[in-house]
Amino acid sequence: MVGLNIVIAALLGFSSALCVGASMGMRGNVPMAWLAVAMAAGSAQTLVMTLAGGGPWEVAAAATLAPLGYLCAGQAIREMSPHAPQRRVIISVVAALSGLAVILLLLDVPFFYQALSIQAACTIAVTDAMIQWIRQVQRRPLDTMLSIGLGLITITCAIRIPVVLILFGPDATFAELHESVFETAVMSVSGLLVPPVIFLLLARNVSDVIAAYQRQSEHDGLTGLLNRRAFDQAAENCLADGGSVIFCDIDHFKLVNDRFGHEAGDDVICTFAVLLARTGHHAGRIGGEEFALLLPGKSSEEAFALADMVRARFNETMHPILAAGERLSASFGVSECAPGESPRTAFRRADVALYQAKETGRNRVVDFTAVKNHHAEVLAPHSPLQAA
C-alpha cells in the first residue's frame, strides 16, 4: 500500500509540473493551471498520508488538501466552458467545512465529527465538479469515460460517512478507521480513480485547445465564417455530388468605410455574415466584403431563391449608421455545379454572374445561366446607399 501511494504521489507531482509547463506553453492556459494545482494538492495529501504515520497531520491534510484538489479540478472543468457561472457560494461552503474540521481536530472532538466535515467538504466539491461537467459534456468516448470516473468518485465520497456510521458508529477513533479493511478499500479505489480522471481532464483540455486552434485556422476572425482555404476544402467535399454556389458582395462597401469608418464597416460585414450563417449552409468570407455559400444537392433555381431572400433581408435591415431612408444592399451571383465537376469551375461562373449583377445596377441576383443566354434574370436596380 505504501509503495502504491508513493507511486501515485510521484505520478501526480510529475503531472502537476507537466501541466505548469503546458499552461505556460499554451499562452497561460487556465484550465491546465487549475489541473496543476489539483494534482499538486493530491500529491501532497498522498505523501502526508503515507509518511505521517497517522495522527493529526494526516487529518489536517485530508481536511484541507482533498477538498482543495476537488475544487481545483471543478474550476478546471468550469474554465473549459466560456459561459460557466462562478461559484463563490460553493467555495465558501467547502472552505468553511474544511476549517471546521481543523478546528474540531484542535479541540480534540471525536474523530467521527472531524471526518464528517471533511467528507462533506469533499462530497460538495466533487459533486459541483460533476454538475459542471454534465452541463458541458459532449457525446465523445473521452467524455463518457470522464463522466463515469467523476460519478464513481462522487459516490465514493458520498457513501463514506453513512458506511462508517453503520460499521463503526459515531465513537470510532482515527486508528480504528485508519486500520480498517473498509478504509483501505476506499483509499485504494480513490487512489485508482483520481489519477485517471485527472489525466482524462488533461486530455480533454488539450483536445479542446487543438480544436480551438483548428477553428481559428479555418474561420474568419471577424465573422466566424469559413475562411477562403477552409471554404475551398468544404466545396471539394460537399459539392462532389453536385449542387450550387452563391457568390455575394456588399454594394459600395468602400463608400461605407470612407463615410462612416472601418469600425462601422466591420459591423456591416458582421451583419451580413449573420444572415448568411442563418441559412444553415456552408458560408465563407472569401475577401474583404466578398462572401460565398455552398448548397450541396440544390439546383440553381433553389440557390437563386435563397440568394434573393438574403438580399431582401439585408436590404431591409435598418442599420444605425445610416440616415433615415437609406439602405444597404448586396449583389449575388449563382451557378450550378454538376456532379464530378471541379468547384473552381462553378466558382468562376458564379463570379461572372456576380460581376453581371454589379454591372447591371447592384442589389440583385444573377444566375449564370441567364448571363450565358444573354438575358440576365435580375431584380430592380438601386442607387448607392439606396433610399427606401
N, C-alpha and C positions, 0 to 999 in steps of 0.2 A: 504493500500500500504506500509506504514511504517513497519507494522508488518511482511508482507511478505518479505520485504527487510532484516529485522533483521534475520529472519529465514534462508534466503538464505546465508547471510553473515556468520552466525554461522555454517551452514552446510558446506560451502566452507572452513572455517577456520579449522573445525574439520577434514575434509577430507585432508586438507593440512598437518596437524600434523600426520594423519594416514599414508600418503604417505611417509613422512620423516622416520617414524619408519619402514615402509615396505621396503623402499630403503636400509636402514641400515641392516635390517634383511636379505635381499636378496643380500648381499655382494656388496652394493653400486650400486644397480640397477639404471642406468642413466635415462631411461625414467620416472621412478617413481619420481626421484628427480625433473625433469623438470615439471612434473604434480603438484608436491607440490608447486613449485614457481608460476605456473599458477593459482592454486586455492587460494594461499595466496594473489596474486595481485587482483583476482576477489573479494575476501572477503574484502580487504582493500578498493577497489573502491566502493563497495556496501555500506560499513559503512560510508564513506565520503559523498556519495550522500544522504544518509539517515539523517545524523546528521549535515551536514554543513549548511543545510537550503538554498541552492543555493549560487550563487556568485562565486568569483574567485577560491576558494578552490575546488569546485566541478568541474569546468572547468579544473583546473590543474590536478586533479585526473583522469578525463576522458582522458586527453591528454597523460598521462604517464602510468597509471596502466592498462587501457583497451588494448592498443597495446602490452604492456609487457605480459599480460596474454595470448593473442593470439599467440605472438611469442613463448612463452614458451610451449604452447600446440603444436604448429607446430614443435618445436625442439624435444618434446617428441615423436611425430609421426616419425620424421626423425631418431631418435635413435632406433626406433623399427626395422628399416631396416639397415642391416650392410653395405650396399653399397650406401646409400643415400649421395648425394653431399652436401658439406657445402654451406651456403647461406649468405655470408658476404654482398653481394650487397643488399639483401632484408633487413637484419638487419640495414644496414646503411641508407637505404631509409626511413624505418619506424622510426628510431631514429631521422632522420633529420626532418620528418614531425611532430613528437611529440614535438621536440624542437621548431619548427616554431610556433606551436600552443601556446606554453608557451610564446614565445616572443611576439606574437600578443596579447596575454592576457595582458602582462605587458605594451604594447604600447597602450592599450585600443582601438585596431582596432575593427570594428563592429563584433559582435559575429558570424555572419554567416561565416566569413572567418576563425575564430578560429575553428568552428565546421567542416568546410570543411577540414582543415588539420587533425583534429582528426579522422574524418570518413575515410579519405583517408588512414591514417596510419592503422586503424583497418581493413579496407577492404583489403589492401595489405597483412597484416599479416594473416588474416583468409583465404584469397584466397591461399596464399602459403601453409598454413596447409592443405587446401582441396586438392591441387595439390599433395602434398607429400602423402596424404592418398590414393588418386586414384592410384598412382603408385604402391602401395603395397597391395591394397585391395584384399581380397580373398572371395570366394563365401560361406560366412557363414552368418547366420542371424544377428550375432553381428556386422559384418562388414557392412551389409546392413543398419542397424539402424544408425550406425555411419555416413555412407555416407549421409543419409537423414538429420541427425541432423546438420552436418557440412555444407551441402548445404543450409539449411534454415538459419543458422547463417550468411553465406556469403551473401545470398540475403538480409537479414535484414540490414546488414551493407551497402551494395551497393546501395540500393534504398533510404536510409535515406536522403541524401543531395538533390537528384532530387525532392523528395516529399516535403521537407522543402522549397525548392526554389519555387515550384509551389504553395504551400499552404500559405506561409508566405512572400516570396520574400527575397531579399538579405539584407533588412533592419530589419529583425526580431531580436528582442532582446532576451537575455537569458531568461528573465522572461516569455515572450510570448511563447517561445518554451517549456520551462520547465513546464508550467502550461497547455499546450495544451493536448487535448484528444489523438492526434497522438503520442506525445512523451510518454504519459503514456502507450499507447498500445505497442509502440516499446520496452520500458523498461520492460514491463510485459512479452512480448514474449521472449526477450533476457534472462530475469531472469529465465524463464521456460525452455529455450533451453540449456543454457550453462551448468548448473549443470549435467543434464543427459548425455550430450556429454562427459563431463569430466569423469563421472563415467563409461561410456562405454569405453573410452580410458583406464581407470584404469583396467577395466575387461579384455580388450584385452591384455594389457601388462601382467597381471597376467596369462592369458591363454597362452601367448607366453612363459613365464618363465617356466610354468608347462610342456609345450610341449618340451622345450629345455632340462629340467631335465629328462624327459621321454626318449628323444632321446639319451642323454648321458648314461642313464642306459641300453639302448638296443643296442647301437652301439659301435664298437671298436674305441677307441680314436685315434689310428694311421691311420687306413684306412677308417673309416666311414662305414665299412660293419657291418652287424649284428654280435653281439657277440654270444657266444655259447648258452646262455639261450634264447635270442630272436630268434636265428635260430631254436632251438628245438621247440619253440612255433609256429613259422611260418610253420614248417614242419607239425605239427599236424593239422593246418588249411588247408594248400594248397595241401597236399597230401592225404586228406581224400578220394578223388575220384580217386586216383591213379596218377602215374607219374613216374619220375625218379630222382635219386640223383647222384651227382658227387662229389667225394672227390678228393682233389688235394693237392700236397705237392711240394714245391720248392726243387729241387735236390741240394744236397751238400750245403745246406744253412749255416751249421756250418763253412764250408770252406770259404764261402764268409765273414762271420763275423770275423773269425780268420785272414784272409788275408787283408781285407780292413777296418775292424772296424764296430762297431754297427750302426753308422750313415749311412754308405753305405748299411748295411743290411736292415735298415728301409726303405731306398729309394727303394731297390729291392722289398721289401714287398709291398710298395705302388704302384709300377709299375705293379706288378701282380694283385693287388686288383682292379686297374683301368680297366684292361682287363676283369675281372670278372663282375664288375659293368656294363660295357658297354653291356653285354649280355642282360640286361633288366630283368633278373630273380633274385630271392631272393639269394643273395650272403652273405656268412658269413665267418668270420675268427674264426675258432674253436680251434686254437692252435697257437704256435709261428709262424711257417711257413706253417701251415695247413689251408686249406680253403675248402669250400663246396658250391655247387649250388643246388637249388631246381628247378625242371622242372615239374610243375603240368601238367598232361594230355599228357606228352611226353613219347614216347617209349624209350627203352634203345638204339635203333639204332639212334634215333634223338639226344639223350644225348651224345652218342659216337661221332657223327659228330660235335656237338658243342664243346665238350671237345678237340677234335683234332684240331679244329680251334683255340681255345685259346692256346693250346700247341704250335702250329706252330707260332702264332704271338709272344708269349713270347720268343720262341727260336730265332726268327728273330730280336728281339729288340737289338739295339746297345747301351748297357749301358756304360756310360762314365767311370765307374770304371775298365772296362775290357780292356785288351790289344787287339790289332788288331787280328781278327780271333777267339777270344774267344766268347762263347755264354753261356747265362744262359738257364736253362731248368726246366721243371716241369713234374711230373708224375701224372696220373689220374686214378681213379677207378670209374666204372659206375655200378649202379644197378637199376633195375626197382622196383617200389613199387606198389603192387597190391591194388585195391580199398579195403578199410577197413583194410588193413594191418598196423601194427604199423610202423611208420617211423624208429624207432630204429632198427628194424629188417633189413630194407633196408640199414640203416647206417652201420650195421655190415658187410653186404655183400659188400658194396662199399669200406669199409676199407680193407676187404680181397683182393678185386681187386686192390686197391692201393698198398698194400703190394706186390702183384704179379708183378705189374709194376715196383716197386723198385728192386725186386729180379731179374727180367729178363732184366735189363740194364738201366732203367730210361728213361726219355724223351719219354714217350709213354702213350697210353691209353689202359686200360684193362677193358673189360666187364666181370662182374661176371659170366655170362653165359658161357663164354669161359673158365674161371677158373674151373667151375663146370664140364665142358666137357673135361677138361684136355688138351685143345689146345688153349692157350691164344692168343687172337686176338690182336696183338701188332704192333707197328711201329718200325723203325730201331733203334738199340741201340746207345748209345753215351758214351763218356768218361767224367770225371769230367771237368766242365767248357769247354764244347765241342768246339773243333775247327771247324770253318766254312768250 
